[in-house]
């Protein structure tokens, strides 16, 4: 995208076109007032004036495309110089028109500008000695002096004008590049705005999906597990009619606990067991209640230096332990379960092992429970490993980074 010419550049272009006509008009007026030219010479001068006007119109105003090319500019200046020399020969008062040749030099290509300055100085200097016809032995030296001075002055103006033109050309190039860069920047900003809107849409969609997954995990970890325990108590009551009241009380307690836990989970708060206890105590208490409800012995061991962890980390480990015990109750047919919580320098490990029937990890995937545990651990940059084989029991190994409470996830 080219930068349009500035105001002074447009005025300069107009001046270069208008000044030769004005100079020619001044020369004609001076000749008319002088009245010293014979009629024949006056007629010849007016004829050449008309030819000069036609030449200017042809090459600078309404001329063909060749006049805009370098060789066309040379043809224009050559004709202009010959016409101005002819007019000066007819009348030295036409020196005003010849002087405007200095303004035409700038249209010439390359070093030919200097030749144009010399030719213009030679024509203009002749007016100081009365015209070319008056150059003789007594005036030749004066003519050379004026010609040299004209070349020096014209050359100086040409040099500084060329330097200024080059600077202007560089400035125009820089402005053109800047305009293109601004256009590209505007296009990039518009594209970024579109991408930003697209990212916001994707983020909202991802947030919805993540919230759905969270709700599914929470429902599974609360309602599903609670109902499993309640069903187990009801089945035990049917098998032991004489102790139905004890099993009913346990089922009622599980139902109340499950309802409270579901409310907290839906509100995205910490599990109730972690509200007033550290993670080891919370897991121990949850395991004891599970053992009492399911009739399976549980041993809980803590190694290392227990310390408060980031809330999300503790919730993830607690839910993994809870889900692992729920899987034991539903599938393992185990008689004993061992939970080990290990605090290390940079990680916290949770191992849940049972002596149940086991399964083949490559065939049975544990359903939604194992998927839920993996997703929970991934959210805190943790990992889950399952070790099991038919008849050999199952080991659930969870690992999470040891992020201290109050730190950034």
C-alpha positions as CSV (number, residue, x, y, z in Angstrom):
1,X,0.0,0.0,0.0
2,X,1.7,3.1,-1.3
3,X,1.7,6.4,0.7
4,X,-0.1,9.2,-1.2
5,X,2.0,12.3,-2.0
6,X,2.1,15.0,0.7
7,X,0.6,18.4,0.3
8,X,4.0,20.2,-0.5
9,X,4.9,17.4,-2.9
10,X,1.7,18.0,-4.8
11,X,2.3,21.8,-4.8
12,X,5.9,21.2,-6.0
13,X,4.7,19.2,-8.9
14,X,2.1,21.9,-9.9
15,X,4.9,24.5,-9.6
16,X,7.2,22.6,-12.0
17,X,4.4,22.5,-14.5
18,X,3.2,26.1,-14.1
19,X,6.5,28.1,-13.8
20,X,7.7,27.5,-17.4
21,X,4.4,29.0,-18.7
22,X,4.6,31.9,-16.3
23,X,8.3,32.5,-17.2
24,X,7.4,32.4,-20.9
25,X,4.5,34.8,-20.3
26,X,6.8,37.3,-18.5
27,X,9.3,37.1,-21.4
28,X,6.6,37.9,-23.9
29,X,5.3,40.8,-21.8
30,X,8.9,42.2,-21.5
31,X,9.4,41.9,-25.3
32,X,6.1,43.6,-26.0
33,X,6.9,46.6,-23.7
34,X,10.5,46.8,-25.0
35,X,9.4,47.3,-28.5
36,X,13.0,47.1,-29.8
37,X,12.5,44.0,-31.9
38,X,11.8,44.4,-35.6
39,X,8.4,43.2,-36.8
40,X,9.9,40.1,-38.6
41,X,11.9,39.1,-35.5
42,X,8.9,39.7,-33.3
43,X,6.8,37.5,-35.5
44,X,9.4,34.8,-35.4
45,X,9.7,35.0,-31.6
46,X,5.9,34.7,-31.2
47,X,6.0,31.6,-33.5
48,X,8.7,30.0,-31.4
49,X,6.7,30.9,-28.2
50,X,3.7,29.0,-29.6
51,X,5.9,26.1,-30.4
52,X,7.3,26.1,-26.9
53,X,3.8,26.1,-25.4
54,X,2.8,23.2,-27.6
55,X,6.0,21.3,-26.6
56,X,5.3,21.8,-22.9
57,X,1.7,20.7,-23.3
58,X,2.8,17.7,-25.3
59,X,5.5,16.4,-23.0
60,X,4.3,17.4,-19.5
61,X,0.6,17.8,-19.5
62,X,-1.3,15.7,-22.0
63,X,1.7,14.0,-23.6
64,X,2.0,10.2,-24.3
65,X,3.3,7.7,-21.9
66,X,6.8,7.9,-23.3
67,X,7.2,11.4,-21.8
68,X,7.0,9.8,-18.3
69,X,9.9,7.5,-19.0
70,X,13.6,8.4,-18.4
71,X,14.4,8.6,-22.2
72,X,11.1,10.5,-22.7
73,X,12.3,13.0,-20.0
74,X,15.6,13.4,-21.9
75,X,13.7,14.2,-25.1
76,X,11.5,16.7,-23.3
77,X,14.5,18.5,-21.8
78,X,16.4,18.5,-25.1
79,X,13.5,20.1,-26.9
80,X,13.0,22.6,-24.0
81,X,16.7,23.6,-24.1
82,X,16.7,24.0,-27.9
83,X,13.5,26.2,-27.8
84,X,14.9,28.3,-24.9
85,X,18.2,28.8,-26.8
86,X,16.3,29.8,-29.9
87,X,14.2,32.3,-28.0
88,X,17.3,33.8,-26.2
89,X,18.9,34.1,-29.7
90,X,15.8,36.0,-30.9
91,X,15.6,38.1,-27.7
92,X,17.7,38.0,-24.6
93,X,14.6,39.0,-22.7
94,X,13.5,35.4,-23.0
95,X,16.2,34.5,-20.4
96,X,13.3,34.2,-17.9
97,X,12.0,31.2,-19.8
98,X,15.5,29.8,-20.2
99,X,16.1,30.1,-16.4
100,X,13.1,27.8,-15.7
101,X,15.2,25.1,-17.3
102,X,16.9,24.6,-13.9
103,X,13.5,23.4,-12.7
104,X,13.3,20.9,-15.5
105,X,16.7,19.3,-14.7
106,X,15.2,17.2,-11.9
107,X,13.2,15.1,-14.4
108,X,16.4,13.8,-16.1
109,X,17.7,10.3,-15.2
110,X,20.9,9.8,-13.3
111,X,24.0,11.8,-14.1
112,X,22.4,13.4,-17.1
113,X,21.0,16.0,-14.6
114,X,24.5,17.5,-14.5
115,X,24.6,17.8,-18.2
116,X,21.2,19.5,-18.0
117,X,22.6,22.0,-15.5
118,X,25.5,22.8,-17.8
119,X,23.2,23.3,-20.8
120,X,20.8,25.5,-18.9
121,X,23.7,27.6,-17.5
122,X,25.1,28.0,-21.0
123,X,21.8,29.3,-22.4
124,X,21.0,31.6,-19.5
125,X,24.6,33.1,-19.4
126,X,24.3,34.2,-23.0
127,X,21.6,36.7,-21.9
128,X,24.2,38.6,-19.8
129,X,26.2,39.4,-23.0
130,X,23.2,40.2,-25.2
131,X,22.6,36.8,-26.7
132,X,24.6,34.2,-28.5
133,X,25.1,36.5,-31.5
134,X,27.1,38.9,-29.3
135,X,29.6,36.3,-28.0
136,X,33.0,37.3,-29.4
137,X,36.5,37.7,-28.3
138,X,35.7,40.6,-25.9
139,X,32.7,38.9,-24.3
140,X,33.7,35.3,-24.4
141,X,35.5,35.3,-21.0
142,X,32.6,37.1,-19.3
143,X,30.3,34.4,-20.8
144,X,32.5,31.6,-19.5
145,X,32.5,33.2,-16.0
146,X,28.8,33.5,-15.9
147,X,28.4,30.0,-17.3
148,X,30.8,28.6,-14.6
149,X,28.9,30.5,-11.9
150,X,25.6,29.2,-13.2
151,X,26.9,25.6,-13.3
152,X,28.2,26.0,-9.7
153,X,25.0,27.5,-8.4
154,X,22.8,25.2,-10.3
155,X,24.9,22.2,-9.4
156,X,24.8,23.1,-5.7
157,X,21.0,23.4,-5.8
158,X,20.9,20.1,-7.7
159,X,23.1,18.3,-5.2
160,X,21.0,19.4,-2.2
161,X,17.8,18.8,-4.1
162,X,18.9,15.3,-4.9
163,X,19.9,14.6,-1.3
164,X,16.5,15.9,-0.2
165,X,14.8,13.8,-2.8
166,X,16.6,10.7,-1.7
167,X,15.7,11.4,1.9
168,X,12.1,11.9,0.9
169,X,12.1,8.7,-1.1
170,X,13.5,6.8,1.9
171,X,10.9,8.4,4.1
172,X,8.1,7.4,1.7
173,X,9.5,3.9,1.6
174,X,9.5,3.8,5.4
175,X,6.0,5.2,5.5
176,X,4.9,2.6,3.0
177,X,6.4,-0.2,5.0
178,X,4.9,1.2,8.2
179,X,1.5,1.4,6.5
180,X,1.8,-2.2,5.4
181,X,3.0,-3.2,8.9
182,X,0.0,-1.4,10.4
183,X,-2.3,-3.2,7.9
184,X,-0.8,-6.5,8.8
185,X,-1.1,-5.7,12.5
186,X,-4.7,-4.8,12.2
187,X,-5.4,-8.0,10.3
188,X,-3.5,-9.9,13.0
189,X,-5.5,-8.2,15.7
190,X,-8.7,-9.0,14.0
191,X,-7.6,-12.6,13.6
192,X,-6.5,-12.7,17.3
193,X,-9.9,-11.3,18.3
194,X,-11.6,-14.1,16.4
195,X,-9.2,-16.7,17.9
196,X,-9.8,-15.2,21.4
197,X,-13.6,-15.5,20.9
198,X,-13.1,-19.1,19.7
199,X,-10.9,-19.9,22.7
200,X,-13.5,-18.4,25.1
201,X,-16.2,-20.6,23.5
202,X,-14.0,-23.7,23.7
203,X,-13.1,-22.8,27.3
204,X,-16.8,-22.5,28.2
205,X,-17.5,-25.8,26.5
206,X,-14.5,-27.4,28.3
207,X,-15.7,-26.0,31.6
208,X,-19.2,-27.5,31.0
209,X,-17.7,-30.9,30.2
210,X,-15.3,-30.7,33.2
211,X,-18.1,-29.7,35.5
212,X,-20.2,-32.6,34.2
213,X,-17.3,-35.0,34.8
214,X,-16.8,-33.6,38.3
215,X,-20.5,-34.0,39.1
216,X,-20.4,-37.6,37.8
217,X,-17.4,-38.4,40.0
218,X,-18.9,-36.8,43.0
219,X,-22.2,-38.6,42.6
220,X,-20.3,-41.9,42.1
221,X,-18.1,-41.2,45.2
222,X,-21.0,-40.2,47.4
223,X,-24.4,-41.6,46.3
224,X,-23.2,-44.7,44.6
225,X,-20.9,-45.7,47.5
226,X,-23.4,-44.8,50.1
227,X,-26.1,-46.9,48.4
228,X,-23.7,-49.8,48.2
229,X,-23.3,-49.7,51.9
230,X,-27.0,-49.3,52.6
231,X,-27.8,-52.3,50.3
232,X,-25.2,-54.3,52.2
233,X,-26.8,-53.5,55.5
234,X,-30.3,-54.4,54.2
235,X,-29.0,-57.7,52.8
236,X,-27.4,-58.4,56.2
237,X,-30.6,-57.7,58.0
238,X,-32.5,-60.1,55.7
239,X,-29.9,-62.8,56.4
240,X,-30.0,-62.1,60.2
241,X,-33.6,-61.4,61.1
242,X,-32.7,-61.4,64.8
243,X,-30.3,-58.5,64.3
244,X,-32.3,-56.4,61.8
245,X,-32.5,-53.4,64.2
246,X,-28.7,-53.1,64.4
247,X,-28.4,-53.3,60.6
248,X,-31.3,-50.9,60.1
249,X,-29.5,-48.4,62.4
250,X,-26.3,-48.7,60.5
251,X,-28.2,-48.3,57.2
252,X,-29.9,-45.2,58.6
253,X,-26.5,-43.8,59.7
254,X,-25.1,-44.5,56.3
255,X,-28.0,-42.8,54.6
256,X,-27.7,-39.6,56.7
257,X,-23.9,-39.5,56.2
258,X,-24.3,-40.1,52.5
259,X,-26.9,-37.3,52.2
260,X,-24.6,-34.9,54.0
261,X,-21.7,-35.9,51.9
262,X,-23.6,-35.6,48.6
263,X,-24.6,-32.0,49.5
264,X,-21.0,-31.1,50.2
265,X,-19.8,-32.7,47.1
266,X,-22.3,-30.9,44.9
267,X,-21.1,-27.6,46.4
268,X,-17.5,-28.6,45.5
269,X,-16.4,-28.5,49.2
270,X,-14.0,-30.7,51.0
271,X,-15.4,-34.1,52.2
272,X,-17.0,-34.0,55.6
273,X,-14.3,-36.2,57.0
274,X,-11.6,-33.7,56.0
275,X,-13.4,-30.7,57.5
276,X,-12.1,-31.2,61.0
277,X,-9.3,-33.8,60.6
278,X,-6.0,-34.3,58.7
279,X,-5.8,-36.7,55.8
280,X,-4.5,-39.7,57.8
281,X,-7.2,-39.4,60.5
282,X,-9.9,-38.9,57.8
283,X,-8.8,-42.0,56.0
284,X,-8.6,-44.0,59.2
285,X,-12.1,-42.9,60.3
286,X,-13.6,-43.6,56.9
287,X,-11.9,-47.0,56.8
288,X,-13.2,-48.0,60.3
289,X,-16.7,-47.1,59.4
290,X,-16.4,-49.0,56.1
291,X,-15.1,-52.0,58.0
292,X,-17.9,-51.9,60.5
293,X,-20.5,-51.7,57.7
294,X,-19.0,-54.4,55.4
295,X,-17.5,-56.8,58.0
296,X,-14.0,-56.7,56.4
297,X,-10.9,-56.1,58.6
298,X,-9.0,-53.0,57.6
299,X,-5.5,-51.9,58.7
300,X,-4.4,-48.3,58.2
301,X,-0.7,-47.3,58.4
302,X,1.0,-43.9,57.9
303,X,4.7,-43.5,57.2
304,X,6.9,-40.5,56.8
305,X,6.1,-37.0,58.2
306,X,2.4,-36.3,57.9
307,X,1.8,-32.6,57.0
308,X,-1.1,-30.6,55.6
309,X,-1.3,-30.8,51.8
310,X,-3.1,-28.7,49.2
311,X,-6.9,-29.2,49.6
312,X,-7.3,-30.7,46.1
313,X,-4.5,-33.2,46.7
314,X,-6.0,-34.4,50.0
315,X,-9.5,-34.7,48.5
316,X,-8.1,-36.7,45.6
317,X,-6.3,-39.2,47.9
318,X,-9.3,-39.5,50.2
319,X,-11.7,-40.2,47.3
320,X,-9.2,-42.8,45.8
321,X,-9.1,-44.6,49.2
322,X,-12.9,-44.4,49.5
323,X,-13.4,-45.7,45.9
324,X,-10.9,-48.5,46.4
325,X,-12.7,-49.7,49.5
326,X,-16.0,-49.5,47.6
327,X,-14.6,-51.7,44.9
328,X,-13.4,-54.2,47.5
329,X,-16.9,-54.4,48.9
330,X,-18.5,-54.9,45.5
331,X,-16.0,-57.2,43.8
332,X,-13.1,-58.5,45.8
333,X,-14.7,-60.9,48.4
334,X,-11.7,-60.1,50.6
335,X,-11.2,-60.9,54.2
336,X,-8.7,-58.2,54.9
337,X,-7.6,-54.8,53.4
338,X,-4.5,-52.8,54.2
339,X,-4.1,-49.1,53.5
340,X,-0.7,-47.4,53.6
341,X,-0.3,-43.6,53.4
342,X,3.4,-42.6,52.8
343,X,4.6,-39.0,53.0
344,X,7.9,-38.5,51.1
345,X,9.8,-35.4,50.2
346,X,8.1,-34.7,46.9
347,X,5.3,-37.1,46.6
348,X,2.6,-38.7,48.7
349,X,1.7,-42.4,48.1
350,X,-1.4,-44.3,48.9
351,X,-1.5,-48.1,48.6
352,X,-4.7,-50.1,49.1
353,X,-4.2,-53.9,49.0
354,X,-6.7,-56.7,49.6
355,X,-6.5,-60.5,49.6
356,X,-9.6,-61.0,47.5
357,X,-10.2,-62.8,44.2
358,X,-8.4,-60.3,42.0
359,X,-8.9,-59.9,38.3
360,X,-7.0,-59.6,35.0
361,X,-6.3,-55.8,34.5
362,X,-6.0,-56.2,30.7
363,X,-9.5,-57.8,30.6
364,X,-11.5,-56.2,33.4
365,X,-11.1,-52.4,33.8
366,X,-13.0,-51.9,37.0
367,X,-15.7,-49.8,35.4
368,X,-16.4,-46.2,36.2
369,X,-14.6,-46.4,39.6
370,X,-11.0,-46.8,38.2
371,X,-11.7,-44.2,35.6
372,X,-13.0,-41.8,38.2
373,X,-9.8,-42.4,40.3
374,X,-7.5,-41.7,37.4
375,X,-9.3,-38.5,36.5
376,X,-9.2,-37.3,40.0
377,X,-5.4,-37.9,40.2
378,X,-4.8,-36.4,36.8
379,X,-6.3,-33.1,38.0
380,X,-3.6,-32.8,40.6
381,X,-0.8,-34.2,38.4
382,X,-1.0,-37.6,40.0
383,X,-1.0,-41.1,38.7
384,X,-2.7,-44.4,39.3
385,X,-1.3,-48.0,39.0
386,X,-3.3,-51.2,39.4
387,X,-1.6,-54.5,40.3
388,X,-3.8,-57.6,40.3
389,X,-4.2,-61.2,39.0
390,X,-6.9,-63.8,39.5
391,X,-6.7,-65.3,43.0
392,X,-3.9,-63.0,44.1
393,X,-5.8,-60.0,45.3
394,X,-5.5,-56.4,44.1
395,X,-3.3,-53.5,44.9
396,X,-4.2,-49.9,44.0
397,X,-1.2,-47.5,44.0
398,X,-1.8,-43.7,43.9
399,X,0.9,-41.1,43.7
400,X,0.4,-37.3,43.9
401,X,2.9,-34.4,44.2
402,X,3.5,-33.3,47.8
403,X,2.0,-29.8,47.4
404,X,1.8,-28.0,50.8
405,X,-1.3,-26.3,52.0
406,X,-1.5,-22.7,50.8
407,X,0.8,-23.4,47.8
408,X,-0.1,-23.1,44.1
409,X,-1.3,-26.2,42.2
